[in-house]
C-alpha cells in the first residue's frame, strides 16, 4: 500500500475553497471517496434540528487508509455512517467512485465495534453469509469464506461457533466477513475499542498485514491517537461537536509496510504528540495551539 496522500482539502468553505491554505487535490488524481462541505443533522421535534456535523471535507485515495480522530461527540461515526450510506446527509457532496451516495451498496463494507456474528452459524457460514445474500451458491460462498479465514489466520476455526472464539478472533471473523464481497472501500467504526490492550495491538498488526495484501481504500474511526498514527496514511482531526467540522490533516510519513516495530520509529511519538496538541486545542478553543512536534 502506498504511503502517499492522494487528497486533500481540510476545512473548506461551503464553496469548496480551503479556509486554512491547505492546497486542494489535483482533480485528475483518482479518488475513491470525495466529501465536500458535508453536513449531517437530525430532526428532534417540530422544526428543531440537531446539527451533528456542519462541514466535513476530505478525500480518500484508492488504496489509502484515512483515520479520523476527534473529541467525544464530534460526529466521527456519523461521518462514517454517511459514507456507508446508513446515515442521510442534509447538504454537501458525498461521492464514492464518482457516484453520489444514496444508500448502502456492495462496494462498501463496515466493520463495527461489535462483531455481531450469527450465533447459530459456524465461523465459515458467518463469513459466507453476505455472499449468500448476494445470491452466491452455498459451496462457492463457503470456498471463498475458507480463503478469507486463512487470510485472517482462522482457517482451523472454520467449523467453530462464535461463542467458542475470543473477542479478538470474533473481530477477525468480522473482518473476513467484510472482505467477502470484495468491496472497494472498508469502513472501520472503532473495531478494536472493546478489546484489551494486548488483543488490540495484535489486531492492529493483523489489520496492517491484511491491508498490505489487499490494498483497499479505508476510513478508520478511533479515539486512540497512536492507533491512528500506526494505521493511517493520513490522520484528519475533527473539531469539537456539535456542528463539528474537519479542519486539520496530518500526513503520516512512516515507512510501509507498517509492523509492530513501527511503534518504535523515531518519528512515531512526534506524530502522536502533534495530533494530541491539535485535539487539546479543540477541547480548549480559546487557547492557541502550541508548536507542533513534527
C-alpha positions as CSV (number, residue, x, y, z in Angstrom):
1,X,0.0,0.0,0.0
2,X,1.3,3.4,-1.0
3,X,2.0,5.9,1.8
4,X,1.2,8.9,-0.4
5,X,-1.7,11.2,0.3
6,X,-4.0,11.3,-2.7
7,X,-6.2,14.0,-1.4
8,X,-6.9,16.9,0.4
9,X,-8.7,19.9,1.5
10,X,-9.4,20.3,5.2
11,X,-11.8,22.9,6.4
12,X,-13.2,24.0,3.1
13,X,-15.8,26.7,3.0
14,X,-19.2,25.9,1.6
15,X,-18.0,26.6,-2.0
16,X,-15.1,24.2,-1.5
17,X,-12.4,26.8,-1.1
18,X,-9.9,25.9,1.6
19,X,-10.0,28.1,4.8
20,X,-6.6,27.3,6.1
21,X,-4.4,27.5,3.0
22,X,-4.3,23.7,2.5
23,X,-4.0,23.0,-1.2
24,X,-6.8,21.2,-2.9
25,X,-6.1,17.9,-4.5
26,X,-5.3,17.7,-8.2
27,X,-8.8,16.7,-9.5
28,X,-7.2,14.5,-12.2
29,X,-5.9,12.2,-9.3
30,X,-8.0,9.1,-8.7
31,X,-10.3,9.4,-5.6
32,X,-12.4,6.7,-4.0
33,X,-14.3,9.0,-1.6
34,X,-15.0,12.7,-2.1
35,X,-16.7,14.7,0.5
36,X,-17.2,18.5,0.2
37,X,-19.0,20.6,2.8
38,X,-20.8,17.5,4.2
39,X,-23.5,18.5,6.7
40,X,-25.4,15.9,8.8
41,X,-28.4,16.8,11.0
42,X,-31.3,15.1,12.8
43,X,-34.9,16.2,13.3
44,X,-35.7,16.4,17.0
45,X,-39.2,17.8,17.5
46,X,-41.2,20.1,15.4
47,X,-38.9,22.4,13.4
48,X,-36.0,21.8,15.8
49,X,-32.9,20.2,14.3
50,X,-29.7,19.0,15.8
51,X,-26.6,19.5,13.5
52,X,-24.1,16.8,14.3
53,X,-21.6,17.6,11.5
54,X,-21.6,21.1,9.9
55,X,-18.6,20.8,7.5
56,X,-16.7,17.6,6.6
57,X,-14.4,18.0,3.6
58,X,-11.9,15.2,2.7
59,X,-11.0,12.7,0.1
60,X,-9.7,9.1,0.3
61,X,-7.5,7.7,-2.4
62,X,-7.9,4.2,-4.0
63,X,-5.5,2.4,-1.7
64,X,-5.3,4.9,1.2
65,X,-6.2,4.4,4.8
66,X,-7.5,7.6,6.4
67,X,-8.1,7.8,10.1
68,X,-10.4,10.3,11.8
69,X,-9.8,11.3,15.4
70,X,-11.6,14.0,17.5
71,X,-13.3,14.8,20.8
72,X,-16.1,12.6,22.0
73,X,-19.4,13.5,20.4
74,X,-17.8,15.2,17.4
75,X,-19.6,13.0,14.9
76,X,-16.8,10.8,13.7
77,X,-19.0,7.7,13.5
78,X,-21.8,9.8,11.9
79,X,-19.5,10.7,9.0
80,X,-18.6,7.1,8.6
81,X,-22.3,6.2,8.6
82,X,-22.9,8.7,5.9
83,X,-20.1,7.3,3.7
84,X,-21.6,3.8,4.3
85,X,-25.0,5.1,3.1
86,X,-26.5,4.3,6.5
87,X,-27.0,7.9,7.7
88,X,-28.6,10.5,5.4
89,X,-26.8,13.9,5.0
90,X,-28.6,17.2,4.6
91,X,-26.2,19.2,2.5
92,X,-22.9,19.0,0.6
93,X,-21.3,16.5,-1.8
94,X,-20.6,12.9,-0.9
95,X,-19.4,10.5,-3.6
96,X,-17.8,7.0,-3.8
97,X,-16.1,6.3,-7.1
98,X,-17.7,9.4,-8.6
99,X,-21.3,8.3,-7.8
100,X,-23.4,10.2,-5.2
101,X,-24.0,8.1,-2.0
102,X,-27.8,7.5,-1.7
103,X,-27.7,4.3,0.5
104,X,-25.7,1.2,1.3
105,X,-24.0,-0.7,-1.6
106,X,-21.9,-3.7,-2.2
107,X,-18.8,-1.6,-3.0
108,X,-18.6,-0.6,0.7
109,X,-18.4,-2.8,3.9
110,X,-18.5,-1.8,7.5
111,X,-16.6,-3.3,10.4
112,X,-18.4,-2.3,13.5
113,X,-17.1,-2.1,17.1
114,X,-19.0,-5.3,17.9
115,X,-18.7,-8.3,15.7
116,X,-22.4,-9.2,15.8
117,X,-21.9,-12.7,14.4
118,X,-24.9,-15.0,13.9
119,X,-24.6,-17.4,16.9
120,X,-26.3,-20.3,15.2
121,X,-23.9,-20.2,12.2
122,X,-20.4,-21.6,12.1
123,X,-17.5,-19.2,11.6
124,X,-17.3,-20.3,8.0
125,X,-21.0,-19.7,7.4
126,X,-20.9,-16.3,9.1
127,X,-18.2,-15.2,6.6
128,X,-20.1,-16.7,3.7
129,X,-23.4,-15.1,4.8
130,X,-23.0,-11.8,2.9
131,X,-22.2,-13.7,-0.3
132,X,-25.2,-15.9,0.1
133,X,-27.3,-12.7,0.5
134,X,-26.0,-11.5,-2.9
135,X,-27.1,-14.8,-4.5
136,X,-23.8,-16.8,-4.4
137,X,-24.4,-20.5,-4.2
138,X,-23.6,-22.3,-1.0
139,X,-20.4,-24.1,-1.9
140,X,-18.6,-21.3,-3.8
141,X,-19.5,-19.0,-0.9
142,X,-18.0,-21.4,1.6
143,X,-14.9,-21.8,-0.5
144,X,-14.4,-18.0,-0.6
145,X,-15.0,-17.9,3.2
146,X,-12.3,-20.5,3.8
147,X,-9.9,-18.4,1.7
148,X,-10.6,-15.4,3.8
149,X,-10.4,-17.3,7.1
150,X,-6.9,-18.4,6.0
151,X,-6.0,-14.7,5.3
152,X,-7.0,-13.7,8.9
153,X,-5.4,-16.8,10.5
154,X,-8.6,-18.6,11.4
155,X,-8.8,-21.5,9.0
156,X,-8.6,-24.1,11.8
157,X,-11.7,-22.5,13.4
158,X,-13.9,-22.6,10.3
159,X,-16.4,-25.1,11.9
160,X,-16.4,-23.4,15.3
161,X,-19.2,-21.3,16.6
162,X,-18.9,-17.6,17.7
163,X,-19.2,-18.4,21.4
164,X,-16.1,-20.6,21.1
165,X,-13.9,-17.7,19.9
166,X,-12.2,-14.9,21.9
167,X,-13.2,-11.3,21.3
168,X,-10.2,-10.8,19.0
169,X,-11.0,-13.9,17.0
170,X,-14.6,-12.7,16.6
171,X,-13.3,-9.4,15.2
172,X,-11.1,-11.2,12.8
173,X,-14.1,-13.2,11.6
174,X,-16.0,-9.9,11.3
175,X,-13.2,-8.5,9.1
176,X,-13.2,-11.6,6.9
177,X,-17.0,-11.2,6.5
178,X,-16.5,-7.6,5.4
179,X,-13.8,-8.7,2.9
180,X,-16.0,-11.5,1.4
181,X,-17.9,-9.4,-1.1
182,X,-14.6,-7.8,-2.2
183,X,-15.6,-4.2,-1.6
184,X,-13.6,-1.2,-2.9
185,X,-13.9,0.6,0.5
186,X,-13.7,-0.7,4.0
187,X,-15.2,1.4,6.9
188,X,-14.0,0.7,10.4
189,X,-16.0,2.1,13.3
190,X,-13.7,1.7,16.3
191,X,-13.4,-2.0,15.7
192,X,-10.9,-2.7,18.5
193,X,-12.4,-0.4,21.2
194,X,-13.8,-3.3,23.2
195,X,-10.6,-5.4,23.2
196,X,-7.9,-5.4,25.9
197,X,-4.6,-3.7,25.2
198,X,-2.8,-6.9,24.1
199,X,-5.7,-8.1,21.8
200,X,-5.9,-4.6,20.4
201,X,-2.2,-4.5,19.4
202,X,-2.4,-8.0,17.9
203,X,-5.4,-7.0,15.8
204,X,-3.7,-3.8,14.7
205,X,-0.8,-5.9,13.5
206,X,-3.1,-8.3,11.8
207,X,-5.0,-5.5,10.1
208,X,-1.7,-4.0,8.7
209,X,-0.8,-7.4,7.4
210,X,-4.1,-7.9,5.7
211,X,-4.2,-4.3,4.4
212,X,-0.8,-4.9,2.7
213,X,-2.2,-8.0,1.0
214,X,-5.5,-6.3,-0.2
215,X,-4.6,-2.6,-0.8
216,X,-8.1,-1.3,-0.5
217,X,-9.3,2.1,0.5
218,X,-10.3,2.6,4.1
219,X,-11.8,5.0,6.6
220,X,-10.9,4.2,10.2
221,X,-12.6,5.9,13.2
222,X,-10.7,5.7,16.5
223,X,-10.2,7.6,19.9
224,X,-6.7,6.2,20.1
225,X,-4.1,8.7,18.6
226,X,-1.4,6.1,18.5
227,X,-3.7,3.7,16.6
228,X,-4.5,6.3,14.0
229,X,-0.8,7.1,13.5
230,X,0.1,3.4,13.2
231,X,-2.6,2.6,10.7
232,X,-3.2,5.7,8.7
233,X,-1.6,7.2,5.6
234,X,-3.2,10.3,6.9
235,X,-5.0,11.4,10.1
236,X,-7.7,14.0,10.0
237,X,-8.8,15.8,13.1
238,X,-12.4,16.9,13.7
239,X,-13.4,19.9,15.7
240,X,-15.5,19.6,18.9
241,X,-19.2,18.9,18.3
242,X,-22.0,19.5,17.9
243,X,-21.8,21.1,14.4
244,X,-18.3,19.8,14.1
245,X,-16.0,20.3,11.1
246,X,-12.9,18.5,9.8
247,X,-10.3,21.2,9.8
248,X,-6.8,19.7,10.0
249,X,-4.8,16.9,8.4
250,X,-1.5,15.2,9.2
251,X,0.1,13.0,6.6
252,X,1.9,10.2,8.3
253,X,5.2,9.8,6.6
254,X,6.3,6.5,8.2
255,X,7.6,3.6,6.0
256,X,5.4,0.8,4.6
257,X,4.8,-1.9,5.2
258,X,3.9,-1.0,8.8
259,X,4.7,-3.6,11.5
260,X,4.7,-3.9,15.3
261,X,8.2,-2.2,15.2
262,X,6.7,0.9,13.6
263,X,5.7,2.0,17.1
264,X,9.5,2.3,17.8
265,X,10.2,4.5,14.8
266,X,11.8,7.8,16.0
267,X,9.1,9.9,14.4
268,X,6.1,7.9,15.7
269,X,5.9,9.7,19.1
270,X,6.3,13.0,17.4
271,X,3.2,12.4,15.2
272,X,1.2,11.3,18.3
273,X,2.3,14.5,20.2
274,X,1.4,16.7,17.2
275,X,-2.2,15.3,16.9
276,X,-2.6,15.3,20.7
277,X,-1.9,19.1,20.7
278,X,-4.5,19.6,17.9
279,X,-7.1,17.7,20.0
280,X,-6.1,19.6,23.1
281,X,-6.6,22.8,21.3
282,X,-10.1,21.6,20.2
283,X,-11.0,20.9,23.8
284,X,-9.8,24.4,24.8
285,X,-10.8,26.5,21.7
286,X,-9.9,29.9,23.3
287,X,-6.3,28.7,23.8
288,X,-3.9,28.9,20.8
289,X,-2.3,25.5,20.0
290,X,1.3,25.0,20.9
291,X,4.1,24.3,18.4
292,X,3.8,21.0,16.5
293,X,6.2,18.2,17.2
294,X,6.7,17.1,13.6
